[in-house]
Amino acid sequence: MEEIFSTRRRTAYSRVLPLPKVEDVNTRGDRALIVLSPDAKIPPEKAQKLFEATHDKNNFAIISGEGLDLASVEEKLRTAYAIAKVLDQEGSGSPNRPDLEQRANDAELDAYQTIASTLNKIWYPGRDSGGERLLGAPLKLDNFRRDGAAGYDGETAVEAALTATGSKKLITDVETNFEMLADRAEDMLWPHNSRTTTWGDVQDRAISNVRWLWLPRTGLDELKRLAISRGRWKENGTGGIEKGPFPKEKTSVGVTEATFDDRTGIATLHVVARNAGNRGRIYWSTSPDVSTSSDRLDGPRLETSEMRLYFLAVDPVGEHETGDALAWTNRLNLTHDPRPVGTGYEVTLSVVPLGTIRWNTDATSPRDGKPYGGPIRLEGDRDVTIYVYAEAAGVNVTKEFKIPRREGEGAKIDRERPARVRKPIQLSTTDMVYAAIAKAKEAHIRFRSVLITVGSGGRNVATNFGADVDVTAEAIERLAKFARAELGDENADVTVTWRSVEVERAADLDDLMAAIGETITTAEIEQS
């Protein structure tokens, strides 16, 4: 019984209890499949007693039959076992072996056929005109297991019986049946006249209410996730869950950073009004007192070098109350440019889009350092670290720039240390993209401010990563594959641009740049 009904998918049940003492059955926990010997009653007497005695009436099904009891099965199994034992004692060259092997196969098949004809009914909890009770459905054990194990594929047979038109107890696809399941859950798994309950109570009612349908092992959690993501249910933060309908949300603003130009500090923003109807309006300002008197955003795209912007979404129809303004903060990009002068350097510091700079070389707090007023002169006779702090409109950034001693012309790059290159690169051909992917995979190289475009003309898919997202070569490859599949063209053109690249070893930059036909200068390489 354990072999025949063993579960791999855990869709209809998660544990098998073959021929147990009914008084020892624990109906809590994972859903159980109980195998009982048939008797003359419908449903079997032991099954009915278990159903009547337990609170968790919706947490088990019973395999039994109508007609023969398991004595006939035991007789067939004893015969098959006896023949198999004799066969084991025969030598490989025995003239009796072919006949014994045939008899063993026939006996085993006879035993399984007897099991199939005996265990031909499944009883599951439900409700009909007779009230709450065990309902019966035919069970057809007619397919042998495909994994090489002995016996029938009982799990598939159980799933087929419970999803059949006559029963429809088991739902295997939660997302496809979401609306129906959510309706039933709100009707059956919530207390009467209450919109709020605990998730633990919902789970308890799911295993006790026989009207509730069966889902795969994690199906109830999947239903909860879908309902919350679609705004139908809400978690209240204290362990409770609430069903809708809910009051309409206040308006809000969503801002995503499409690109950030390291050279200019200009950010390209995508701004959307949420919960503001089909014609939601967005107003923006550089001051916190943004209102409907402020400038109105004409479209979803905005380029700005301001350090702070404030956005307000308004529903012109008035169905949604106006919510709070959203404050967006730009970033500061602080860079250095060491240029050889004589035997030393002149190091130029810059920050975009704007800001004041302070610095020192003694490792004290750079925010208390000297105001930057022009290129910093270094003698070049020793390694120097410049500690730099920049600030604008309450936004600040701190960096350390290591300047090695002069050895010939130009700065020395430590090829074994991590490095970053801030240089916009565009790979305009598919072969160049995959050459870069191959080298980046080998060296675990990461990219930032990445734009991936697959296809051409009006048939294309474009994916943009923000400046704070590390993008691996594997991610680029996966997205290109997905986009090609969606376009129905496995040979669609792929182009990639990025604004900076980070490597674990500066030496790995050589292979990457060689693969894409690019060159970089020492001044474009940062090492901290």
Backbone torsions as a table, in degrees:
resi	resn	phi	psi	omega
1	MET	NA	-41.9	179.7
2	GLU	-62.5	-40.4	179.8
3	GLU	-68.3	-44.3	-175.7
4	ILE	-64.8	-41.9	-173.6
5	PHE	-105.1	12.4	178.4
6	SER	-57.8	143.0	-173.8
7	THR	-108.8	136.9	176.1
8	ARG	-113.0	-37.3	-176.4
9	ARG	-89.1	-25.5	-178.1
10	ARG	57.5	36.8	179.7
11	THR	-83.9	-49.9	-178.7
12	ALA	-92.5	-31.9	-179.2
13	TYR	-156.8	162.2	-176.8
14	SER	-118.2	-14.8	-179.9
15	ARG	-143.5	150.9	-178.9
16	VAL	-116.1	130.1	176.9
17	LEU	-118.9	94.4	-176.6
18	PRO	-85.2	121.6	174.8
19	LEU	50.5	53.1	-178.9
20	PRO	-83.3	167.4	163.7
21	LYS	-75.6	122.4	-172.6
22	VAL	-59.0	-35.4	-179.1
23	GLU	-67.3	-15.8	179.7
24	ASP	-95.3	-4.0	-176.1
25	VAL	-74.0	127.8	174.9
26	ASN	-102.8	114.2	-175.4
27	THR	-88.3	-0.9	174.6
28	ARG	-79.4	170.8	177.3
29	GLY	84.7	-152.3	-177.8
30	ASP	-66.3	151.3	-178.5
31	ARG	-60.7	137.1	-173.1
32	ALA	-112.2	148.9	169.0
33	LEU	-112.3	118.2	-175.1
34	ILE	-109.0	128.1	178.6
35	VAL	-103.0	120.2	180.0
36	LEU	-122.2	152.2	176.3
37	SER	-71.9	136.1	179.0
38	PRO	-62.6	154.7	170.3
39	ASP	-140.2	-171.9	-172.8
40	ALA	-78.2	-11.2	-175.8
41	LYS	-95.5	155.5	179.0
42	ILE	-127.0	115.8	-8.7
43	PRO	-70.0	173.1	179.9
44	PRO	-53.5	146.2	-173.9
45	GLU	-59.6	-41.5	-179.2
46	LYS	-67.1	-35.3	178.2
47	ALA	-65.2	-43.4	179.9
48	GLN	-64.2	-41.0	178.7
49	LYS	-62.3	-41.5	179.3
50	LEU	-64.1	-43.7	-179.7
51	PHE	-61.1	-41.7	-178.0
52	GLU	-72.2	-28.4	-172.8
53	ALA	-87.1	-20.9	-171.9
54	THR	-100.8	150.8	172.9
55	HIS	-79.1	-31.5	-174.7
56	ASP	-89.2	63.7	-172.6
57	LYS	-69.4	-18.1	-175.2
58	ASN	-104.9	26.9	-172.2
59	ASN	-124.2	20.3	177.5
60	PHE	-159.7	156.7	170.7
61	ALA	-127.5	158.2	-176.1
62	ILE	-125.0	129.0	174.2
63	ILE	-96.4	125.8	177.1
64	SER	-153.5	-146.5	-179.3
65	GLY	-164.8	-179.8	175.8
66	GLU	-123.2	114.3	179.3
67	GLY	122.8	-116.8	-174.3
68	LEU	-62.8	148.8	171.0
69	ASP	-93.8	-176.8	-173.9
70	LEU	-76.7	-0.8	178.1
71	ALA	-61.9	-38.7	179.2
72	SER	-66.8	-34.8	177.1
73	VAL	-65.4	-43.1	-179.4
74	GLU	-62.4	-39.5	179.3
75	GLU	-62.4	-44.6	-179.8
76	LYS	-65.5	-38.9	179.6
77	LEU	-67.2	-38.1	177.9
78	ARG	-62.6	-40.3	179.1
79	THR	-63.6	-46.3	-179.8
80	ALA	-62.9	-38.6	-179.6
81	TYR	-66.6	-41.5	-178.6
82	ALA	-64.3	-42.9	179.6
83	ILE	-65.4	-41.8	179.6
84	ALA	-62.1	-36.1	-179.7
85	LYS	-67.7	-41.3	177.3
86	VAL	-64.4	-40.4	179.8
87	LEU	-61.9	-38.7	178.7
88	ASP	-62.7	-29.1	-177.0
89	GLN	-84.0	-16.2	179.4
90	GLU	-79.7	140.2	176.5
91	GLY	-73.1	162.2	-177.4
92	SER	-64.9	-23.7	-179.1
93	GLY	-98.4	8.3	-176.8
94	SER	-66.9	135.3	177.9
95	PRO	-66.3	-19.2	-179.6
96	ASN	-83.2	-11.8	-171.9
97	ARG	-62.5	-46.4	-179.7
98	PRO	-57.2	-41.3	179.8
99	ASP	-66.5	-39.9	179.6
100	LEU	-66.7	-39.2	178.6
101	GLU	-62.4	-41.3	178.6
102	GLN	-64.7	-43.4	179.5
103	ARG	-64.7	-36.0	178.6
104	ALA	-65.8	-44.0	178.9
105	ASN	-62.6	-43.2	-179.9
106	ASP	-64.3	-40.2	-178.6
107	ALA	-67.6	-39.7	178.8
108	GLU	-65.4	-43.6	178.7
109	LEU	-63.5	-40.3	179.0
110	ASP	-62.4	-39.2	179.9
111	ALA	-64.9	-44.3	-178.9
112	TYR	-68.4	-36.8	177.4
113	GLN	-64.8	-36.1	177.7
114	THR	-67.4	-39.6	175.9
115	ILE	-60.8	-44.0	-178.0
116	ALA	-64.6	-37.9	-179.7
117	SER	-77.8	-21.8	-179.4
118	THR	-87.3	-48.0	-179.8
119	LEU	-93.2	78.7	-172.0
120	ASN	-116.3	16.6	-175.9
121	LYS	-145.0	140.6	172.9
122	ILE	-119.8	136.2	179.0
123	TRP	-112.6	126.8	-177.3
124	TYR	-131.7	153.7	-177.2
125	PRO	-72.8	139.5	178.8
126	GLY	-167.8	-169.5	-179.3
127	ARG	-142.5	133.2	174.6
128	ASP	-138.4	-159.8	-178.0
129	SER	-61.8	-20.9	178.3
130	GLY	-87.1	1.3	179.9
131	GLY	97.5	-161.2	179.5
132	GLU	-77.8	126.2	-178.2
133	ARG	-166.6	178.3	174.6
134	LEU	-83.3	124.2	178.4
135	LEU	-102.3	145.8	-176.3
136	GLY	-105.6	148.9	175.8
137	ALA	-142.8	148.1	179.2
138	PRO	-65.1	142.5	175.8
139	LEU	-118.5	123.4	-177.8
140	LYS	-113.2	103.1	174.2
141	LEU	-88.8	89.0	-175.6
142	ASP	-130.0	5.7	178.0
143	ASN	-125.3	127.7	176.9
144	PHE	-78.1	155.6	-177.4
145	ARG	-62.3	146.9	-179.3
146	ARG	-95.5	-7.2	-176.1
147	ASP	-93.2	7.9	177.7
148	GLY	90.5	-10.2	179.1
149	ALA	-73.7	161.7	-176.8
150	ALA	-73.1	149.9	169.6
151	GLY	91.9	-175.9	-179.4
152	TYR	-76.8	162.6	173.0
153	ASP	-87.7	82.4	-176.1
154	GLY	-67.1	-32.9	-178.8
155	GLU	-62.3	-45.3	178.9
156	THR	-64.8	-37.8	179.1
157	ALA	-63.7	-41.3	178.4
158	VAL	-65.0	-45.3	179.1
159	GLU	-60.1	-42.1	179.6
160	ALA	-63.7	-40.2	-179.3
161	ALA	-66.4	-38.8	-174.9
162	LEU	-83.7	-16.0	176.9
163	THR	-101.0	-3.3	-178.3
164	ALA	-64.2	159.2	-176.9
165	THR	-55.3	-38.2	-176.5
166	GLY	-70.7	-23.0	-177.7
167	SER	-110.9	-56.1	-179.2
168	LYS	50.2	41.7	178.5
169	LYS	-84.7	-32.2	-173.1
170	LEU	-106.5	128.9	174.6
171	ILE	-112.7	118.8	-175.2
172	THR	-93.7	-22.6	-177.9
173	ASP	-114.9	101.3	-175.7
174	VAL	-69.9	-44.2	-174.2
175	GLU	-66.0	-42.2	179.2
176	THR	-62.5	-34.4	-177.6
177	ASN	-101.9	24.0	-171.6
178	PHE	-57.2	-50.8	-174.5
179	GLU	-60.1	-45.6	179.0
180	MET	-62.7	-44.8	-178.5
181	LEU	-67.0	-39.9	178.7
182	ALA	-64.3	-41.3	177.3
183	ASP	-59.7	-47.1	-178.4
184	ARG	-66.9	-39.0	179.6
185	ALA	-62.1	-44.7	-179.7
186	GLU	-64.8	-29.7	179.6
187	ASP	-81.6	-36.7	-170.3
188	MET	-105.8	-26.6	-171.5
189	LEU	-106.0	-2.9	174.2
190	TRP	-103.4	149.6	174.9
191	PRO	-61.8	152.3	-179.4
192	HIS	-62.7	133.4	177.8
193	ASN	61.7	26.7	177.9
194	SER	-130.5	136.5	178.0
195	ARG	-94.6	-12.9	-175.7
196	THR	-122.6	138.0	175.2
197	THR	-149.8	-176.6	174.4
198	THR	-102.3	153.1	179.6
199	TRP	-64.6	-32.4	176.3
200	GLY	-61.8	-38.9	177.6
201	ASP	-68.1	-37.9	176.9
202	VAL	-60.5	-45.7	180.0
203	GLN	-63.7	-38.7	-179.8
204	ASP	-65.7	-41.7	179.4
205	ARG	-68.8	-29.1	179.3
206	ALA	-65.3	-29.5	180.0
207	ILE	-97.6	0.2	179.6
208	SER	-117.0	-25.0	-178.4
209	ASN	-88.9	110.8	-173.3
210	VAL	-70.5	-13.7	177.5
211	ARG	-78.0	-19.8	-178.7
212	TRP	-72.1	136.0	-179.2
213	LEU	-75.5	159.9	177.7
214	TRP	-90.9	137.5	176.2
215	LEU	-118.8	163.7	173.5
216	PRO	-55.4	168.7	-169.8
217	ARG	-51.9	-40.4	179.2
218	THR	-104.7	16.2	-174.2
219	GLY	-64.9	-37.3	-179.6
220	LEU	-66.6	-39.1	175.8
221	ASP	-66.1	-35.7	176.7
222	GLU	-65.4	-40.3	176.9
223	LEU	-61.5	-42.3	178.4
224	LYS	-61.9	-45.5	-179.2
225	ARG	-60.7	-44.9	-179.8
226	LEU	-64.4	-43.0	-177.5
227	ALA	-65.3	-37.9	178.7
228	ILE	-71.3	-42.3	-178.2
229	SER	-66.1	-25.4	-179.8
230	ARG	-97.2	6.0	175.0
231	GLY	77.1	14.5	-179.2
232	ARG	-86.0	-35.1	175.5
233	TRP	-122.2	161.7	176.7
234	LYS	-139.9	145.7	169.0
235	GLU	-91.5	137.8	-175.3
236	ASN	-94.5	2.3	176.3
237	GLY	88.3	-8.4	179.7
238	THR	-119.9	24.8	179.9
239	GLY	92.4	-3.5	-179.6
240	GLY	-95.2	160.2	176.2
241	ILE	-132.8	137.6	-174.0
242	GLU	-121.2	138.6	176.4
243	LYS	-99.0	151.4	-179.5
244	GLY	-77.2	-171.0	4.4
245	PRO	-75.1	150.1	-178.1
246	PHE	-107.7	157.2	172.8
247	PRO	-58.8	148.5	-178.7
248	LYS	-62.8	137.0	-178.7
249	GLU	-65.6	150.5	171.7
250	LYS	-70.6	158.7	178.5
251	THR	-66.5	153.1	175.5
252	SER	-151.9	170.1	-177.6
253	VAL	-120.9	135.3	173.4
254	GLY	-111.0	128.0	-179.2
255	VAL	-124.0	125.4	172.2
256	THR	-122.7	144.1	-179.2
257	GLU	-90.2	110.4	-179.9
258	ALA	-74.2	-47.9	178.0
259	THR	-146.8	159.0	172.3
260	PHE	-137.4	121.2	-178.0
261	ASP	-86.2	110.5	-178.6
262	ASP	-61.9	-25.3	-175.8
263	ARG	-82.5	-30.9	-175.7
264	THR	-114.2	-18.6	-175.8
265	GLY	78.8	11.1	179.4
266	ILE	-84.7	125.3	177.1
267	ALA	-101.7	137.8	173.5
268	THR	-103.3	117.5	-173.9
269	LEU	-107.4	147.2	170.4
270	HIS	-112.1	117.2	-171.9
271	VAL	-118.2	128.2	179.6
272	VAL	-129.7	147.2	174.7
273	ALA	-92.1	129.7	179.6
274	ARG	-109.8	145.3	179.6
275	ASN	53.1	42.4	-179.1
276	ALA	-126.9	17.7	179.4
277	GLY	77.2	-176.8	-176.8
278	ASN	-72.9	-20.0	-177.5
279	ARG	-120.2	37.9	-179.3
280	GLY	-57.3	142.1	-179.7
281	ARG	-111.8	147.1	178.5
282	ILE	-123.4	128.0	175.5
283	TYR	-112.2	147.5	-176.3
284	TRP	-142.4	155.9	-177.2
285	SER	-158.2	162.5	174.6
286	THR	-88.8	-1.6	179.9
287	SER	-119.0	154.2	-175.9
288	PRO	-64.2	-19.6	-176.6
289	ASP	-86.0	42.4	178.8
290	VAL	-63.3	141.0	-177.0
291	SER	-153.8	-176.2	178.2
292	THR	-68.8	-8.0	174.5
293	SER	-87.8	-8.6	179.8
294	SER	-78.8	175.7	178.0
295	ASP	-62.6	141.5	178.5
296	ARG	-98.9	136.1	179.4
297	LEU	-76.4	126.3	-175.4
298	ASP	-77.9	-30.5	-178.3
299	GLY	-148.4	-178.8	-176.1
300	PRO	-76.1	-9.5	-173.7
301	ARG	-106.8	135.0	179.5
302	LEU	-143.4	128.0	173.4
303	GLU	-103.4	133.4	-176.6
304	THR	-151.4	149.0	171.3
305	SER	-113.5	7.5	176.8
306	GLU	-67.0	149.9	179.3
307	MET	-79.5	-32.4	178.9
308	ARG	-138.7	137.7	173.0
309	LEU	-132.6	151.4	-179.6
310	TYR	-123.8	131.9	-176.2
311	PHE	-121.8	145.2	178.2
312	LEU	-134.4	129.2	177.7
313	ALA	-101.2	138.3	-177.9
314	VAL	-132.7	134.9	173.7
315	ASP	-91.4	108.8	-175.5
316	PRO	-65.9	-21.2	179.4
317	VAL	-81.7	-22.9	177.3
318	GLY	87.5	11.0	179.3
319	GLU	-74.2	-26.8	-179.9
320	HIS	-115.1	131.9	177.0
321	GLU	-67.8	143.0	-179.5
322	THR	-69.2	127.2	-178.8
323	GLY	-91.1	-166.1	-177.9
324	ASP	-74.8	154.1	174.9
325	ALA	-71.1	153.6	177.5
326	LEU	-107.2	130.1	176.7
327	ALA	-98.3	126.0	176.5
328	TRP	-111.6	138.4	-177.7
329	THR	-118.8	129.7	176.7
330	ASN	-77.2	177.8	177.5
331	ARG	-117.3	163.7	174.6
332	LEU	-109.0	134.0	175.4
333	ASN	-110.3	111.1	-175.6
334	LEU	-103.5	123.8	-176.4
335	THR	-132.5	166.6	176.7
336	HIS	-135.5	154.8	-179.9
337	ASP	-138.7	96.4	179.2
338	PRO	-83.3	121.5	179.7
339	ARG	-117.1	130.6	179.2
340	PRO	-63.3	131.7	175.4
341	VAL	-137.9	115.2	-176.8
342	GLY	61.3	-127.1	177.9
343	THR	-95.4	1.2	-177.5
344	GLY	-125.3	-147.6	-178.5
345	TYR	-134.9	156.6	158.7
346	GLU	-118.6	119.3	-175.9
347	VAL	-103.5	117.6	177.7
348	THR	-95.1	128.3	175.7
349	LEU	-103.9	143.3	176.8
350	SER	-148.2	152.3	177.4
351	VAL	-136.9	136.3	176.5
352	VAL	-128.0	149.4	6.3
353	PRO	-78.3	-20.6	178.2
354	LEU	-166.5	173.2	176.3
355	GLY	144.0	164.8	175.0
356	THR	-101.8	149.1	-175.1
357	ILE	-122.0	137.6	170.2
358	ARG	-126.2	154.2	-175.0
359	TRP	-156.1	161.7	168.4
360	ASN	-159.4	174.7	178.7
361	THR	-123.7	11.0	-176.0
362	ASP	-108.0	12.0	173.8
363	ALA	71.4	7.8	171.8
364	THR	-77.2	173.8	-176.6
365	SER	-56.2	118.1	-176.9
366	PRO	-66.5	-21.8	178.9
367	ARG	-67.5	-17.5	176.1
368	ASP	-101.7	11.5	-176.7
369	GLY	-78.5	-167.8	-178.8
370	LYS	-76.0	142.4	171.8
371	PRO	-63.7	136.2	179.8
372	TYR	-80.6	126.8	-178.9
373	GLY	-127.2	4.4	-179.7
374	GLY	160.8	179.6	-176.5
375	PRO	-53.5	140.0	-179.4
376	ILE	-92.7	126.5	-178.7
377	ARG	-89.1	125.3	175.2
378	LEU	-120.2	142.9	-176.2
379	GLU	-72.0	-28.7	178.7
380	GLY	87.1	5.1	-177.3
381	ASP	-91.8	-2.9	-179.4
382	ARG	-155.6	163.4	175.0
383	ASP	-72.0	136.6	-179.2
384	VAL	-132.3	137.4	172.0
385	THR	-108.2	126.0	176.7
386	ILE	-100.3	121.7	179.4
387	TYR	-97.1	122.2	-169.3
388	VAL	-126.5	140.9	178.2
389	TYR	-131.6	132.3	177.1
390	ALA	-128.5	147.0	-177.4
391	GLU	-146.0	143.7	173.8
392	ALA	-157.4	125.2	174.9
393	ALA	53.7	39.3	178.0
394	GLY	83.0	-3.3	176.4
395	VAL	-99.4	135.1	-178.2
396	ASN	-138.8	161.9	177.7
397	VAL	-147.6	143.4	178.6
398	THR	-125.9	136.4	178.8
399	LYS	-141.6	160.5	172.9
400	GLU	-120.5	128.4	177.7
401	PHE	-115.4	119.2	-178.9
402	LYS	-94.6	121.5	-179.3
403	ILE	-110.9	110.3	-178.5
404	PRO	-74.6	158.5	177.9
405	ARG	-61.8	155.1	-178.5
406	ARG	-70.9	131.3	171.3
407	GLU	-133.9	90.4	-172.1
408	GLY	78.1	-155.4	-177.9
409	GLU	-85.1	130.4	173.9
410	GLY	90.5	167.7	-178.6
411	ALA	-78.6	154.0	179.2
412	LYS	-95.4	130.7	177.6
413	ILE	-99.6	128.7	175.9
414	ASP	-79.9	107.4	-171.5
415	ARG	-71.6	-13.0	-179.1
416	GLU	-98.4	-2.7	-179.4
417	ARG	-102.3	157.3	177.2
418	PRO	-59.4	155.5	-179.2
419	ALA	-152.0	158.5	175.1
420	ARG	-130.5	140.3	175.4
421	VAL	-118.3	118.0	176.3
422	ARG	-98.3	89.7	179.6
423	LYS	-149.9	121.4	178.7
424	PRO	-62.0	129.5	179.1
425	ILE	-125.8	135.0	175.2
426	GLN	-121.9	123.0	175.5
427	LEU	-101.3	106.5	-169.5
428	SER	-96.3	-0.8	178.3
429	THR	-128.1	151.5	-177.1
430	THR	-63.3	-41.7	-178.5
431	ASP	-64.4	-34.0	178.2
432	MET	-68.5	-38.8	178.2
433	VAL	-60.1	-47.8	-176.4
434	TYR	-74.6	-24.5	171.6
435	ALA	-65.6	-42.3	177.6
436	ALA	-65.7	-40.9	178.8
437	ILE	-59.2	-44.7	-178.6
438	ALA	-60.7	-47.2	-179.5
439	LYS	-67.8	-38.7	-178.6
440	ALA	-68.1	-33.6	176.3
441	LYS	-63.7	-44.1	-177.5
442	GLU	-61.0	-38.6	-172.3
443	ALA	-106.4	7.0	179.8
444	HIS	56.0	45.7	-178.6
445	ILE	-81.6	143.8	-179.6
446	ARG	-120.5	147.4	-178.4
447	PHE	-121.0	158.2	176.8
448	ARG	-135.6	157.5	-176.3
449	SER	53.0	59.8	-172.7
450	VAL	-100.7	136.2	172.1
451	LEU	-122.0	121.8	179.5
452	ILE	-112.8	125.5	178.5
453	THR	-124.0	128.0	180.0
454	VAL	-122.2	130.3	-178.1
455	GLY	99.9	-171.9	-178.7
456	SER	-152.4	164.7	179.5
457	GLY	59.1	-138.2	-179.9
458	GLY	-79.9	-11.4	179.0
459	ARG	-104.8	88.6	179.4
460	ASN	-148.9	158.6	174.0
461	VAL	-125.2	126.0	-179.8
462	ALA	-120.8	134.3	178.0
463	THR	-127.0	127.8	-177.0
464	ASN	-116.7	132.2	176.0
465	PHE	-106.7	136.1	178.7
466	GLY	-67.5	167.9	-174.0
467	ALA	-68.3	-16.9	-178.2
468	ASP	-97.0	5.8	-177.1
469	VAL	-103.5	122.2	173.2
470	ASP	-75.9	124.3	-178.2
471	VAL	-113.9	123.2	-179.8
472	THR	-90.6	164.5	176.0
473	ALA	-63.0	-36.3	179.2
474	GLU	-62.6	-38.6	179.1
475	ALA	-64.9	-42.2	177.6
476	ILE	-60.4	-43.8	-178.7
477	GLU	-64.2	-43.8	179.6
478	ARG	-62.4	-44.5	-178.7
479	LEU	-65.5	-39.5	177.9
480	ALA	-63.1	-42.3	179.2
481	LYS	-63.7	-45.0	179.4
482	PHE	-61.7	-46.0	-177.9
483	ALA	-64.2	-40.8	177.8
484	ARG	-61.8	-39.8	178.5
485	ALA	-64.6	-41.7	-180.0
486	GLU	-66.4	-33.8	178.6
487	LEU	-79.9	-13.3	-177.7
488	GLY	71.7	27.5	-178.5
489	ASP	-141.8	101.2	-176.5
490	GLU	-73.2	-6.5	178.1
491	ASN	-112.4	16.2	-179.7
492	ALA	-58.0	144.4	180.0
493	ASP	-61.8	144.4	177.1
494	VAL	-125.8	126.3	173.5
495	THR	-125.1	149.3	-177.9
496	VAL	-139.7	137.0	169.8
497	THR	-125.9	148.8	172.6
498	TRP	-144.9	161.0	-178.9
499	ARG	-107.2	-20.7	176.3
500	SER	-152.2	156.1	-179.4
501	VAL	-136.3	140.8	-179.8
502	GLU	-121.9	135.2	-179.5
503	VAL	-127.1	152.0	177.9
504	GLU	-78.5	-24.8	175.8
505	ARG	-133.1	127.1	-180.0
506	ALA	-57.9	-28.7	-179.6
507	ALA	-60.9	-27.3	-178.1
508	ASP	-70.3	-14.9	178.0
509	LEU	-65.0	-32.1	-177.3
510	ASP	-59.9	-49.3	-178.1
511	ASP	-65.5	-39.8	-179.4
512	LEU	-64.1	-47.9	-177.8
513	MET	-67.8	-34.6	177.4
514	ALA	-65.8	-36.7	-178.0
515	ALA	-66.9	-29.1	-177.4
516	ILE	-109.0	6.0	176.0
517	GLY	70.1	32.4	179.6
518	GLU	-112.8	159.2	174.2
519	THR	-127.7	152.0	175.8
520	ILE	-133.0	153.2	178.3
521	THR	-101.0	164.1	177.9
522	THR	-58.4	-37.1	-178.0
523	ALA	-66.4	-20.5	-179.2
524	GLU	-88.3	-4.4	-179.2
525	ILE	-100.9	127.7	177.8
526	GLU	-108.3	134.7	171.8
527	GLN	-135.7	130.0	-179.3
528	SER	-110.3	NA	NA
